[in-house]
Amino acid sequence: MPRVKNIAFLASTTPEAQSARERLVARYGQAPVESAAIIVALGGDGFMLETLHGTMHVDAPVYGMNRGTVGFLMNTYRETGLTGRLAEAEEARINPLRMVATRQSGEIVEALAINEVSLLRAGPQASRLSISVDGRVRMEELVCDGALVCTPAGSTAYNYSAHGPILPIGSEVLALTAMAAFRPRRWRGALLPKVAKVRFDVLDPGKRPMMAEADGQSVRDVVSVEVASEPSVCHRLLFDPGHGLEERLLREQFT
């Protein structure tokens, strides 16, 4: 396959990532992000999410190399042979979630989330939520520390640590997972079709305040949060052959 040119290198603020960027730019050059054929992100998973959000307007896939900690969305870091790796890389396409959060003041905040949209208690007492799916109330009251809706790509992140299921890429489902559910006892959530529209209503926002987060973007004092897949936005990630998201999700379940 032809060797890839016009690479834009982006790096997190850590010294390790910045140093790697300097060496890679010296070796392969640096293209402007707007005209790049491929964007290479150097950092951890948090920086990968930041890069995907920040380059949505660019028609170029993103290839990550791990210069951070977890690196689930990243490839192994190696300086040599990069153009060949990029030419042979496998592409995964991901639709994010759209969050529409309404605050007690009436302000409406929208955000996109590649991993998950989560609601978390913002006070000392457990939260009380009502959950609706496609306009129908499915749970009148959930007493918990929080709840989240995640994509398959995000199912090994916060969702997994909250004992939610790992979702195969391409499964066309979303996971709704509770955090520390008190009532119903030990309720951990549900699997929903990708086209489902989920709504959380905070039942006692004055006494039991909640905040919402979409990939780290926080909204405090919410009274309701709507979550749905956003098919009009498609993120493109590149992985080394045999190490794509599908393989990583499978491997995660047997380790």
C-alpha positions, -999 to +999 in steps of 0.1 A: +000+000+000+012+036-006+029+053+023+009+079+041+019+115+039+004+147+053+003+137+090-007+161+117+007+153+151-012+164+182+000+157+218-012+161+254+005+185+276+026+159+294+064+161+289+064+125+276+038+133+249+054+166+239+088+150+236+074+122+214+057+148+192+089+167+187+107+136+176+079+124+153+076+158+136+113+159+130+111+125+113+078+127+094+070+165+091+039+183+103+008+190+082-018+215+092-047+197+109-072+211+084-054+196+054-040+164+071-047+130+056-044+114+091-042+129+126-019+112+151-028+117+187-001+112+214-013+108+249-039+086+268-075+079+263-085+112+277-065+130+251-079+108+224-114+118+233-103+155+234-088+151+199-119+134+184-141+162+198-117+189+186-113+176+150-149+167+142-148+193+114-118+176+097-123+148+072-094+127+086-092+096+108-073+097+141-046+072+149-035+072+186-002+062+201-001+057+238+019+083+257-005+082+287-017+057+312-045+033+301-044+037+264-074+015+255-081+036+224-044+040+215-019+019+196+015+010+209+040+038+207+068+033+182+086+060+162+099+038+133+078+026+104+048+049+112+038+056+076+036+019+069+015+013+100-009+041+090-013+027+055-022-008+069-044+004+098-080-008+103-107+018+107-134+018+133-164+042+130-182+054+161-213+075+166-213+096+197-242+103+222-259+136+223-267+149+258-294+175+263-293+186+300-318+210+316-307+229+347-328+241+376-324+277+362-340+265+329-307+267+310-303+239+284-268+225+278-260+202+249-229+181+244-215+151+226-200+121+243-180+093+226-178+072+258-207+079+280-232+104+295-234+100+332-255+115+361-238+117+395-250+127+429-237+162+438-245+160+475-242+137+506-275+119+500-283+093+473-301+106+443-336+097+431-342+093+394-370+085+371-360+067+338-380+069+306-371+052+273-387+065+241-412+085+260-424+057+283-415+056+320-396+024+326-385+030+362-405+054+384-378+056+410-341+046+411-323+055+443-286+055+435-253+073+434-258+078+397-265+062+363-250+063+328-256+056+292-226+044+272-217+035+236-199+002+228-166+021+225-171+035+260-184+003+276-149-007+290-145+027+307-167+041+335-194+017+326-172-014+332-159-001+365-196+003+375-201-034+367-218-027+334-216-050+304-189-048+277-206-042+243-192-055+211-184-029+184-212-030+158-237-045+183-261-015+177-270-013+214-264+011+243-259+001+280-278+018+307-259+012+340-266+022+376-239+032+401-244+018+436-282+012+432-300+011+466-335+007+454-342-015+434-315-035+452-285-041+431-302-031+399-274-027+374-292-015+343-304-025+309-294-030+273-312-007+249-314-004+211-290+021+196-319+042+184-335+044+219-339+078+235-333+078+273-345+105+297-336+109+333-357+131+356-342+141+389-370+136+414-357+158+443-332+182+428-333+207+457-325+182+485-306+157+463-288+176+436-272+159+406-247+168+379-244+154+344-212+147+325-205+141+288-169+129+283-158+151+311-179+182+303-198+188+335-233+204+340-243+210+376-278+213+391-296+193+364-333+185+366-335+163+335-311+148+310-319+133+276-295+110+259-296+096+224-272+083+197-262+110+172-260+093+138-251+125+119-216+125+136-191+098+128-157+095+145-131+075+126-104+057+146-074+038+132-059+007+148-030-016+139-042-048+122-054-074+147-056-048+175-088-030+166-117-022+190-135-054+184-104-075+194-097-052+224-133-056+237-131-094+234-096-095+250-109-073+279-135-100+288-109-128+291-083-111+312 
